[in-house]
């Protein structure tokens, strides 16, 4: 498991290039295997040493769902 969940009240770190891929962690899922094969060598090591392949459970990812509501960031900026 990995990933930081953004907190609009605290500046913790800059964007590190995280990319969310909406595929369940399931080693029997053909779509998951395509991503895994692209990112990992057959022995499980990463093809690119600067890339991490990890998962973020949906319930953790949903902690930021309110950030996607229309006008959220505009209202946030007004209250600074």
C-alpha positions, 0 to 999 in steps of 0.5 A: 500500500502507498500514497498520500491522501491530500489534505487541503489544510496542510501543505505536506509535499509537492506532487511527485508524479503519482498516476492513478490507474483504476484497475483492481488489485487482482492478479487474475484480472487481465487488465491488471496483468497488462499493467503489471507486465508493463511496470515489472520484470518477470521476477517482480522487480521494477523495470524503471528503478524510479517507478513504484507500483503500489495500490491504494484501497478505494476507501482510502482514495475516497477520502478526497472524493469531495475535492472533485465536487464542482466549485470545491477548489474555488470555494477553498481559495476564497476562504484562505 
